[in-house]
Amino acid sequence: MKKLWLILILTAFVLSRLYHLMVMPPFMDELIYIRWLNTIKTTGDWLLPLKEFGWEPLGIWLAGLLNRIFPDPLFSLRLNSLIISVFSLILIIKLFGQLSGFLYFLSPLILLHDRLGLRGDNLVILGALMVYFGLKKQKPVWWGLGIAIGLFSKTTAAALPFVVGLSYLWLRRKIKKSDFLAAGLALLPIIFFLLTGTLNSVINKQEVFIGNPLIKNNLLQIIDWLFHYLTWPILLLSFSGMIVAYRNRLLWLSLLVPLILLVLSAKLLFPRYLLPIFPFLLIYAGIGFTWLSSHLPKILKPFLVIFFFIPAWFSWQILVDFSHAPLSEIDRWQHITGWPSGYGVKELVDYLKIDTPLVLVTETDDLIKTGIAYYWPDHPMIITQTATSGAYLVTNINNLTAGELIKEFFRPENKSAIRLWRLP
């Protein structure tokens, strides 16, 4: 029966992520990664993410391997997120059972980011779960590998070594030879960055982390996003689970250490930064639900299904009507209504196929430059950032007036637009 349930949940999980996977247009970050994948495919420069932004490359490397099989780079990126999340789901079920796995499947925040081609956020979730698994089962190689995967994927994984260190101190564990092997595994990313001369670039991210901490603002923002994306029934179950499982020190460390470090150090926040702690909140929710169902009278137990309605409805909206899904304000801005959103790029390309200029002037960001190349790989235009008389100009970020306005391509809710101009 357990094997059948596992097959069913994995099948439902994969199908829910694949459903209309390519309907949402690629947003700014995804188009950067698409450019990287295209460059890697043509030049073999696998260190490009490190060289350009100091961004950890593992997610791009894995997507690059998939891109050798699937020619569409966006599909490769999004499929990569799905595959990684499947492994996280399996670990959650193995550690905490079917209910926690079901809550992971239902979670709107997890679903949203499983369907996006992100470079490392899902890998940090997997790394955090591997660390927990290694510490709980006393298999150090697992936590060493989990830290290595995390540090090769994203800066937010810097919390994982603290989880391990504090767990050894708090739980008073004896250090064995296998712990040194695990520590060696955990250091592999640092050694790699050092040998490739990219360590300073990886560490130097003051624009996002450290500097003048905005502790109060960060805390209030995180609380708001937790309420929004967990939904209030699951948040209530999470608090209940924390009370029931208050003696589980390892679970507390896995949740609180990344959360506290994020609150103290972040200068720029997006809901996806909460992904490493989300599985543990869902695990607490599963514990709370189990306790509640075991203490309620039998006649009331059927009503427990109410706890699943709101997250299920939220996730359904993401699947069937993404542009109207009730995402947080900053996520709607980034993915739907604001200038980083990919809405309007395909419409621009469709128009340019009819009215094709010799020279197209664009802004320096990737949204338009890479977006045009993605939707129209063999276009005949000369794309430049240098203004030329008679050329067409595309504006996205800058709301400037430049010559004759040819056409506007508004995004949902008309809060921003891509504009096409003819330069004098």
Residue, then its C-alpha position, 0 to 999 in steps of 0.5 A: m500500500k505504501k509503495l502504491w501511495l508513493i507512486l501515486i503522489l510522485t505521479a501527481f507531483v510530476l504531472s502538476r509541475l509539467y501541466h502548462l509548464m511553458v505557458m508562463p513567459p520567461f522572466m528576467d532571471e530565466l532569460i539570463y540563465i537561458r543566455w548562459l546555457n546557450t553560451i555554455k552549449t556553444t563555447g563550453d564556458w561552464l564557469l560563466p555564472l561565476k565569472e559574470f556575477g559570482w553566482e554559484p553554478l551547480g543549478i546551471w550546470l545540471a540544466g546545461l546537461l539537460n539542455r544537451i538532451f532537450p533543445d529548449p533552454l527554458f524547458s531544460l531549466r524548468l525541468n531541472s527544478l522539477i527533478i530536484s524537487v522530486f528528490s526533496l519530496i522523496l526525502i521528506i516522505k522517508l524522514f517524516g511520512q506521507l502527510s508531510g510529503f502531501l503538504y509539500f506537494l500542495s504548497p503554493l510556494i513550492l509549486l511556484h518555484d518548481r515551475l520556474g527555471l531557477r539556478g539554485d533555490n531548489l538545490v538548497i532545499l535538497g541540501a538542507l534535507m540531506v543535512y537533516f537526514g545525515l544528522k538524524k540518521q548519524k550518517p555524516v557523509w549525507w550532511g557533508l554532501g548536503i552542505a556541498i550541494g548547497l554551497f555549490s548552488k546558492t549563498t543562502a546555503a551558508a546557513l547549513p554549516f551552522v546547523v551542523g556545528l550547532s547540532y554537534l554542540w547542542l546534542r553533544r555528539k562525539i566526533k568520529k573519523s567519518d565526520f572529518l570526511a564529511a567536513g572535507l566534502a563540505l569544503l569542496p565548493i570553497i576549494f573549487f572557488l579558490l582554485t578557479g579564482t572566483l571565491n571573492s566573487v562568490i563571497n562578495k555579495q554585499e548588495v544582497f546580504i550583510g551591510n546594514p541589516l534591516i532586522k525589523n523590516n525583514l522580520l515583518q516581511i517574512i511573517d507576511w510571506l509565511f502567512h501568505y504562502l503557507t496559508w493560515p490553516i497550514l501556519l496554524l498546524s505548523f505552530s501546533g506541530m512546534i508545540v507537539a515536537y518541542r523536544n526535537r532539537l534538530l528540527w528546531l535548528s534546521l528551521l531557526v538557524p537559516l531563518i535567523l541568519l536571513v533576518l539578520s543579514a538580508k538587505l534584499l528579500f524575495p519569497r524564494y529566500l524562504l524556500p530552505i525553511f519551508p519544508f521544515l514548516l510543512i513537516y511541523a504542520g504534518i506533526g500538528f495535523t497528526w496530533l490533532s487527528s489523533h485527539l479529535p472525536k471520530i465524528l469531527k475527523p472528516f472536517l480536518v480536510i478543511f485545512f487542505f482547501i486553501p493551499a490546494w485552491f492557491s496552487w490550483q490558481i497557479l496552475v490554471d490562471f497564473s496571471h491572476a494567481p494571488l501571489s505576493e505583491i513582489d512576486r506579482w511584480q517580478h513575474i507578471t506586472g513589473w519590468p522583470s516580467g516576460y509578458g509582452v516580449k513574445e508580442l514584441v517579437d511577433y510584431l517585429k517579424i512583421d515590421t522588421p527594422l535593420v537596427l534595433v536598439t535595446e536597454t542593457d538588461d537581458l529581458i529584451k536582448t535575450g528574449i528576442a533571441y529566444y523567441w526568434p533565434d535567426h532574426p536578421m536585426i542588428i541589436t545594439q545599445t547605441a542609438t542610431s538615427g532611424a533605428y527602432l528602440v525598445t524601452n522596458i525599464n526606462n520610461l522615456t520618450a524617444g521619437e515616435l511611439i510605434k506600439e506598446f505591449f502592456r503587461p497584465e493589469n497595465k502596470s508596465a509596458i514594453r514600448l517600441w519607438r522609431l528614433p529621429 
